[in-house]
Amino acid sequence: MKYFVYVLKSHVDGRFYKGMTNDIKRRIYEHNIGKHKSTRPYKPWELVYQESFDSRIEARSREKYLK
């Protein structure tokens, strides 16, 4: 299974959101429909960066570094 670290940019105010997932399309969709309380006020979101990793541990480490 692949894991992804991603960066989204808000079209509302230009802020960035960094996250991790194993299904990037689903996760971006969830952010854009307002499923997540922390990102809901700033939707819509645009994917501006992504990296893939073979392990969750590697992806989590990279996500923490970016945050």
C-alpha positions, 0 to 999 in steps of 0.5 A, spaced: 500 500 500 502 506 498 501 512 503 501 520 500 503 526 504 500 532 500 499 539 501 493 543 499 492 550 498 485 554 500 482 558 494 479 562 500 485 565 503 491 562 500 493 558 506 496 551 506 494 544 509 499 538 510 496 531 511 497 524 510 493 519 507 493 512 503 487 514 498 489 521 495 483 522 491 478 520 496 481 525 501 481 531 497 474 530 495 473 529 503 476 536 504 472 539 498 465 537 501 467 540 508 467 533 511 473 535 516 472 541 521 479 544 521 478 545 513 471 546 512 471 554 512 477 554 507 474 550 502 475 549 496 482 546 496 487 545 490 492 540 491 499 543 490 504 538 492 504 530 493 509 525 495 508 517 495 511 513 500 511 505 501 510 505 509 506 509 513 512 511 518 515 514 512 509 518 510 508 520 517 515 522 518 515 527 512 508 530 514 511 532 521 517 535 518 512 539 513 508 541 519 
